[in-house]
Amino acid sequence: MEQKFPPAPPLTDLAPYLELLPPIIARKRVAYFTGGAISSKKLANDDSRSKGPLVRQMIGDSVVYPTPFFLAYLESLGVRTIVVPRL
């Protein structure tokens, strides 16, 4: 039985990164892709509490996330863009 993904979530602040990142992101590499802002342990804990990304997949023993759903999860944590004015 084939499962279908829900529609990709709309992105706001992190939408520009969708084109720059790979199509899937492994849980064990999230610290790399977020510059250390999110750890794989936090993501695993959020997954266990049903607060992680809406879609996750297993490849062998590894958990991976389709990038649009991972970015939507990051936005749900609260993203603020700060542009520093030049004097």
Backbone as ProteinMPNN parsed JSONL, in Angstrom:
{"seq_chain_A": "MEQKFPPAPPLTDLAPYLELLPPIIARKRVAYFTGGAISSKKLANDDSRSKGPLVRQMIGDSVVYPTPFFLAYLESLGVRTIVVPRL", "coords_chain_A": {"N_chain_A": [[0.842, -1.176, 0.0], [0.668, 2.096, -0.946], [1.71, 5.041, 0.597], [0.667, 8.392, 0.666], [2.13, 11.607, 0.689], [1.164, 14.353, 2.768], [0.069, 17.602, 1.555], [2.751, 19.833, 0.746], [3.901, 21.958, 3.302], [3.191, 25.492, 3.66], [5.82, 27.856, 3.5], [7.523, 30.528, 5.147], [9.688, 32.43, 6.367], [11.862, 30.665, 5.973], [11.703, 29.795, 3.377], [13.528, 30.479, 1.204], [15.623, 28.671, 1.596], [14.791, 26.215, 0.764], [15.416, 25.63, -1.899], [18.138, 25.368, -1.705], [18.891, 23.29, -0.05], [19.336, 19.672, 0.351], [16.968, 17.169, -0.936], [16.062, 15.483, 1.118], [16.646, 15.264, 4.658], [18.734, 13.832, 6.984], [18.073, 12.73, 10.292], [20.285, 12.426, 11.987], [21.997, 14.329, 10.986], [21.001, 16.869, 11.373], [22.054, 18.861, 13.015], [24.228, 19.788, 11.568], [22.957, 20.908, 9.288], [21.518, 22.94, 10.454], [23.339, 24.592, 11.537], [24.045, 23.932, 14.111], [21.96, 24.773, 15.685], [19.754, 23.125, 16.203], [19.603, 19.978, 17.675], [20.106, 16.455, 16.992], [19.109, 14.942, 19.038], [17.181, 16.602, 20.276], [15.369, 16.731, 18.18], [14.633, 14.023, 17.952], [13.389, 13.724, 20.438], [11.261, 15.558, 20.13], [9.942, 14.268, 18.025], [9.081, 11.94, 19.347], [7.166, 12.995, 20.991], [5.26, 13.735, 19.243], [5.67, 16.253, 18.125], [7.447, 16.844, 16.225], [8.645, 17.135, 12.785], [6.002, 16.911, 10.351], [6.102, 14.797, 8.514], [8.049, 11.912, 8.344], [10.545, 9.548, 7.381], [11.852, 6.213, 7.084], [14.997, 5.027, 6.255], [16.543, 2.231, 5.972], [17.997, 1.95, 9.066], [17.936, 4.594, 9.599], [16.429, 7.749, 10.287], [14.796, 10.037, 8.253], [13.868, 13.251, 6.901], [11.636, 14.797, 4.676], [12.622, 17.739, 3.077], [10.863, 20.115, 2.857], [9.031, 19.649, 4.958], [10.697, 19.474, 7.146], [11.741, 22.092, 7.23], [9.358, 23.482, 7.733], [8.847, 22.552, 10.29], [11.033, 23.739, 11.638], [10.304, 26.425, 11.332], [8.018, 26.363, 12.905], [9.089, 26.348, 15.401], [9.764, 28.891, 15.813], [10.982, 31.451, 14.103], [12.895, 34.246, 13.605], [13.728, 36.931, 11.598], [16.365, 39.1, 11.515], [17.4, 42.106, 10.409], [20.175, 43.989, 10.314], [20.501, 47.391, 10.578], [22.474, 49.587, 8.576], [24.779, 52.077, 9.505]], "CA_chain_A": [[0.0, 0.0, 0.0], [1.463, 3.305, -1.081], [1.254, 6.187, 1.372], [0.891, 9.676, 0.014], [2.485, 12.709, 1.57], [0.243, 15.49, 2.772], [0.625, 18.698, 0.755], [3.899, 20.512, 1.361], [3.438, 23.111, 4.08], [3.687, 26.79, 3.19], [6.964, 28.368, 4.258], [7.674, 31.981, 5.084], [11.068, 32.876, 6.567], [12.88, 29.712, 5.516], [11.43, 29.391, 1.995], [14.693, 30.537, 0.314], [16.524, 27.535, 1.819], [14.237, 25.02, 0.131], [16.165, 25.384, -3.136], [19.563, 25.184, -1.407], [19.114, 22.074, 0.74], [19.0, 18.422, -0.338], [15.538, 16.852, -0.838], [15.789, 14.88, 2.43], [17.661, 15.553, 5.665], [18.796, 12.773, 7.985], [18.005, 13.228, 11.667], [21.61, 12.503, 12.604], [22.756, 15.439, 10.397], [20.287, 18.138, 11.501], [22.925, 19.877, 13.619], [25.011, 20.342, 10.466], [22.122, 21.727, 8.415], [20.993, 24.091, 11.187], [24.445, 25.316, 12.164], [24.085, 23.58, 15.524], [20.805, 25.333, 16.403], [18.882, 22.016, 16.59], [20.349, 18.717, 17.768], [19.342, 15.256, 16.623], [18.423, 14.486, 20.248], [15.964, 17.41, 20.423], [14.446, 16.316, 17.131], [14.113, 12.707, 18.34], [12.442, 13.956, 21.538], [10.056, 16.165, 19.561], [9.25, 13.205, 17.283], [8.42, 11.018, 20.273], [6.025, 13.716, 21.561], [4.443, 14.15, 18.086], [5.867, 17.682, 17.89], [8.469, 16.957, 15.196], [8.12, 17.348, 11.436], [4.772, 16.175, 10.048], [6.433, 13.585, 7.76], [9.395, 11.345, 8.47], [10.673, 8.255, 6.711], [12.969, 5.363, 7.491], [15.856, 4.428, 5.241], [17.288, 1.317, 6.835], [17.807, 2.325, 10.468], [18.035, 6.05, 9.706], [15.232, 8.562, 10.121], [15.016, 11.185, 7.372], [12.724, 14.151, 6.768], [11.574, 15.588, 3.447], [13.06, 19.085, 3.432], [9.799, 21.089, 3.146], [8.434, 19.371, 6.262], [11.705, 19.827, 8.145], [11.776, 23.555, 7.322], [8.119, 23.895, 8.402], [9.083, 22.272, 11.716], [11.903, 24.793, 12.159], [9.497, 27.643, 11.437], [7.083, 26.222, 14.027], [9.838, 26.623, 16.632], [9.873, 30.346, 15.912], [12.105, 32.01, 13.353], [12.839, 35.701, 13.439], [14.782, 37.466, 10.742], [16.808, 40.4, 11.982], [18.258, 42.798, 9.461], [20.858, 45.037, 11.058], [20.635, 48.594, 9.743], [23.813, 50.154, 8.418], [24.86, 53.492, 9.889]], "C_chain_A": [[0.892, 1.245, 0.0], [0.855, 4.416, -0.247], [1.57, 7.455, 0.614], [1.232, 10.713, 1.066], [1.334, 13.696, 1.627], [0.837, 16.604, 1.91], [1.786, 19.364, 1.5], [3.397, 21.751, 2.1], [3.96, 24.423, 3.499], [4.824, 27.264, 4.095], [7.018, 29.877, 4.123], [9.152, 32.345, 5.166], [12.113, 31.951, 5.955], [12.672, 29.243, 4.078], [12.655, 29.472, 1.085], [15.638, 29.328, 0.45], [16.055, 26.261, 1.135], [15.013, 24.645, -1.126], [17.625, 25.023, -2.874], [19.883, 23.872, -0.699], [18.8, 20.823, -0.078], [17.52, 18.084, -0.135], [15.137, 16.174, 0.474], [16.947, 15.201, 3.361], [17.595, 14.467, 6.724], [18.783, 13.377, 9.389], [19.402, 13.378, 12.265], [22.466, 13.637, 12.044], [22.068, 16.795, 10.577], [21.15, 19.222, 12.132], [23.768, 20.549, 12.539], [24.162, 21.316, 9.644], [21.521, 22.939, 9.122], [22.107, 24.885, 11.867], [24.533, 25.072, 13.661], [22.898, 24.091, 16.325], [19.862, 24.239, 16.919], [19.717, 20.744, 16.612], [19.455, 17.549, 17.35], [18.57, 14.733, 17.838], [17.131, 15.284, 20.468], [14.923, 16.969, 19.406], [13.834, 14.955, 17.459], [13.096, 12.852, 19.472], [11.152, 14.571, 21.026], [9.261, 15.145, 18.759], [8.467, 12.304, 18.233], [7.205, 11.652, 20.932], [5.062, 14.211, 20.475], [4.507, 15.655, 17.854], [6.945, 17.925, 16.837], [7.849, 17.247, 13.84], [6.937, 16.419, 11.151], [5.049, 14.852, 9.334], [7.864, 13.178, 8.064], [9.381, 9.977, 7.81], [11.852, 7.505, 7.298], [13.696, 4.889, 6.245], [16.807, 3.532, 6.017], [16.961, 1.653, 8.279], [17.799, 3.835, 10.679], [16.682, 6.719, 9.486], [15.606, 9.766, 9.267], [13.721, 11.976, 7.258], [12.754, 14.791, 5.395], [11.797, 17.061, 3.829], [11.917, 20.076, 3.676], [9.18, 20.897, 4.537], [9.404, 19.687, 7.392], [11.767, 21.342, 8.33], [10.506, 24.091, 8.0], [8.23, 23.656, 9.908], [9.961, 23.365, 12.326], [11.129, 26.098, 12.314], [8.526, 27.563, 12.612], [7.772, 26.481, 15.368], [10.001, 28.124, 16.855], [11.137, 30.841, 15.243], [11.888, 33.505, 13.248], [13.999, 36.109, 12.558], [15.099, 38.873, 11.216], [17.768, 40.98, 10.972], [18.858, 43.985, 10.209], [21.022, 46.26, 10.147], [22.079, 49.077, 9.707], [23.759, 51.63, 8.801], [25.634, 54.306, 8.882]], "O_chain_A": [[1.76, 1.402, 0.858], [-0.336, 4.711, -0.349], [2.625, 7.571, -0.01], [0.7, 10.703, 2.176], [0.605, 13.86, 0.648], [2.019, 16.54, 1.57], [1.789, 19.442, 2.729], [2.568, 22.499, 1.582], [5.043, 24.461, 2.914], [4.777, 27.085, 5.312], [6.607, 30.435, 3.106], [9.797, 32.547, 4.137], [13.143, 32.418, 5.468], [13.403, 28.37, 3.61], [12.817, 28.59, 0.242], [16.368, 29.006, -0.487], [16.838, 25.33, 0.948], [15.239, 23.463, -1.385], [18.279, 24.433, -3.734], [21.018, 23.398, -0.745], [18.086, 20.895, -1.078], [16.879, 18.653, 0.748], [13.985, 16.283, 0.895], [18.081, 15.388, 2.92], [16.535, 14.207, 7.294], [19.407, 14.409, 9.637], [19.673, 14.349, 12.972], [23.552, 13.893, 12.563], [22.51, 17.781, 9.987], [20.987, 20.398, 11.807], [23.995, 21.758, 12.596], [24.605, 22.424, 9.341], [21.06, 23.87, 8.461], [21.831, 25.759, 12.688], [25.042, 25.916, 14.399], [22.834, 23.865, 17.533], [19.238, 24.412, 17.966], [20.457, 20.466, 15.667], [18.228, 17.645, 17.356], [17.498, 14.147, 17.686], [16.099, 14.706, 20.809], [13.741, 16.849, 19.726], [12.635, 14.758, 17.262], [12.063, 12.184, 19.469], [10.065, 14.161, 21.433], [8.031, 15.151, 18.804], [7.322, 11.947, 17.954], [6.306, 10.943, 21.385], [4.162, 15.005, 20.75], [3.523, 16.267, 17.437], [7.319, 19.069, 16.58], [6.664, 17.567, 13.751], [6.881, 15.292, 11.644], [4.311, 13.885, 9.523], [8.775, 14.005, 8.043], [8.337, 9.335, 7.696], [12.734, 8.091, 7.926], [13.077, 4.407, 5.297], [17.757, 4.006, 6.639], [15.797, 1.645, 8.678], [17.67, 4.305, 11.809], [15.901, 6.317, 8.625], [16.608, 10.434, 9.524], [12.63, 11.453, 7.484], [13.8, 15.287, 4.978], [11.217, 17.553, 4.797], [11.995, 20.833, 4.644], [8.846, 21.872, 5.211], [8.991, 20.116, 8.469], [11.838, 21.826, 9.459], [10.578, 25.056, 8.763], [7.761, 24.468, 10.705], [9.664, 23.864, 13.412], [11.283, 26.797, 13.316], [8.239, 28.577, 13.248], [7.111, 26.798, 16.357], [10.336, 28.565, 17.954], [12.237, 30.665, 15.767], [10.818, 33.965, 12.848], [15.129, 35.668, 12.764], [14.217, 39.727, 11.307], [18.828, 40.41, 10.71], [18.14, 44.87, 10.674], [21.615, 46.164, 9.072], [22.805, 48.981, 10.697], [22.811, 52.338, 8.462], [25.794, 55.514, 9.057]]}, "name": "protein", "num_of_chains": 1, "seq": "MEQKFPPAPPLTDLAPYLELLPPIIARKRVAYFTGGAISSKKLANDDSRSKGPLVRQMIGDSVVYPTPFFLAYLESLGVRTIVVPRL"}
